[in-house]
Amino acid sequence: PYDMLIVGGGPAGAAAAVYAARKGIRTGVAAERFGGQVNDTLAIENFISVTATDGPKFAAALEAHVKAYDVDIMNLQRAEKLIPASEPGGLIEIQLANGGSLKARSVIVSTGARWRNVNVPGEAEYKNKGVAYCPHCDGPLFKGKRVAVIGGGNSGVEAAIDLAGIVAHVSLFEFADQLRADAVLVNKLKSLPNVSIHTSAQTTELTGDGNKLDGLSYTDRVSGAAHHVELEGVFVQIGLVPNTEWLKGTLELSKFGEIIVDSHGRTSLPGVFAAGDVTTVPFKQIIIATGDGAKAALGAFDYLMRLPAS
Ligand code: FAD
């Protein structure tokens, strides 16, 4: 069995693996796709000490760092079930989609999250070519340009307020007849001079010239009229979904499906820790996920140290 088994190989899982291996304990990482969301990222300019890089380069560097240590990397492995230890301090089992199973004294879940898509024509085609999901990451790329935000919940309205300070103009589109964000955010948004709000607006297409995005088409759900707005960027803000479907009923999750963790990365199950975008940790960013992975690995090491000698 492993001393520490990490499920998920994004920034959080890679950091946890490096920290675990440096303790000289038996460490494994099982991941569906090593590198995680970073693989889908074009420019990364906010990982402090690295002025600018791109996703595939960053993912390769994560892997190289983990491979510099004695870690079993099991790529293309999807975890389907976590079976808690049958007695305190016992082995935890992770069952894989390929029928195999792995056992470990401690487990770190770092299976990340995924952005919900609007699923309209043009979204996939212009991803990273005008279509973005993370205002903290990609906001500065649209300095002085016109952008839209799709989604009028808290994350959409926060994104619109944030972007309004950087870009020339923000158009916010909400499907329902009113914004669903907290009143204080909505009031703030309405006070901004360079924002227009469209409610009862169904986005129907993200348009472009074949190379990059150039606009958004929507239908006014009250009048039925079709409209088109010209812009350079669209931020899709209709939810970030944690990859915890396989853990339902096993670990305590928040109402958004995130794994609830404490300051040491502990979950509701002894010996099971979690880190990164899959948890309740606020602000989903690479630098935060890596720090969080390190923290969970140290938390799990502390747990292992206190287990009775076997
Ligand atoms: P993830 O990166 O999501 O990694 C999860 C890992 O778990 C993957 O290896 C995945 O394959 C694996 N996994 C999932 N389910 C299972 C399972 N059941 N069994 C086994 N393995 C599983 N952040 C920034 O700081 N700067 C940026 O510029 C930036 N740009 C971004 C651009 C885009 C397009 C996107 C989508 C995100 C961007 N982010 C950026 C956010 C950043 O990528 C995430 O915050 C970060 O990757 C989270 O790391 P993580 O390790 O928690 O999860």
Residues whose N, C-alpha, C, O or C-beta is under 5 A from the ligand:
A	BS01	FAD	V7 G8 G9 G10 P11 A12 G13 A30 A31 E32 R33 F34 G35 G36 Q37 V38 D40 T41 A43 I44 E45 N46 Q77 R78 A79 S110 T111 G112 A113 C134 C137 N243 A275 G276 D277 V278 K284 Q285 I286 I287 A289
